[in-house]
Amino acid sequence: MHIEISTRHGSLGSEQQDYLHDKAEKLLKYFGRLMAIEVAVDHLKHAWQVEILVSAEHKHDFVATEEGPTPEAAMDRCVHKIEQQLRRYKEKVQNHKGDVTHGDLSPRSSDLSEPSEPS
């Protein structure tokens, strides 16, 4: 998996870049089939903006943007949003495998045996 961190305005220290890289790497815990993570950091007048683009298998992309007083705070908020998106996607993919097709109207065996009415 490839992690790329870029800055639009301003610069990040090595400790800040390491922090952002470590946070981005932790996204693998929520969904293991990630192909690439791009983190774009933008220094605004009085805040930092972080945008994360995550590419997963089969052309699924996830995007989140957040602002904060420091790059680390913005990254934490942004990672939280991406985690939620990845959890929902993973749940959807896992639950989809067990679904019955909508065209299948055959009754189940439990539906065939109707309880007899008391006399």
N, C-alpha and C positions, 0 to 999 in steps of 0.2 A: 504494500500500500504506500502511496506517495502523499506526503504532507508538504504543502507549500505555504509559506507565510510571507505576505508582501505588505508594504506600507505605502500609503498614497501621499500623505503629508506628515512630516516629522520623522522621527526615527525611534527605534526600539533598542534598548540595551540587550546584551547577551542573556542576562537573567530573565528579562521579560520574554524574549524569544523562546527560551527554554520552557518557561511556564506555559506559554501558548501552545507550544509543540506537545508538551506532556498532556495538557488538557485535551487537545485534539486526538491524541493517541488513545485516550480513555474511551472514546466513542466506539472503538472496536468491541468493547465489553457489551454494548447494547445490540450491536449487529455486526457479525463477523465478516460479512461479505462486502466490505467497503473497498472501492477501487482507489479513490483519491479524496483528499480533503484540502480545500483551499481556504486560507484565512486571510482576509484583507482588513488591514487596520488603517483607519483614517483619523488624523488628528484635526478636530474641529476647533473653533475658537476656545470654548471652555469645557470641552468634553472629548472623549474618544469614542469612535464608532467601530464596531467589529462586525464583519459579515463573514459567515461560514457557508461554504458551498460543499456539500458532500455528495459524491457520486457513488452509487451502489450498483450491484450487478443488474443486468437487464434494463439499463437506461433509466433507473430511478434516481432522481436528484432531490436533495433536500436543501433548503435555504433558510437562514435565520439572520436577522440583523438586530443589533442592540447597541445602545449608547450607555456610557458610564463615565464616572470621574477619572478612572484610570483604565488602561488597556486590560488589566487583569479583571477588574470588576465587569467590564463590558463582555469579556470573554466568558466569564462564569455565567452571566445571564444568557448569552447566546448559546452556550453549550447545553444549558438546561432546555432551551427550546428545541434544539436538534435532538436531544435525548428523547423528548416526548414524541417527536415525529418518528424517530426510529423505532420506539416501542410500539406505537400504533401500527406502523407498517409491518413489523415483525409479527405482531399478533394477528394481523389481517392475513398474512401469508401462511402462518401456521394453522389458523382456523379454517382456511379455505380448503385445505387438503381433505378434511373430514366431512365437508358439506355434501348433501345429496343433491343431485342435479334437479333443476326445477321442472324438467319434463317428466320425471319419474313419478307417476301417480299410483304405482302398485301399492296395495295395502301391506302393512307390516303384519307379521304373524300374530302380534298381540292384538291387532285390530280385528282379526278374523274370528277369534273366540269371544263371542259376546256373552256377558253374564246372563244367566236365566233369571226371569222375573219370578218373585215369590208368589205362590198361589194362595 
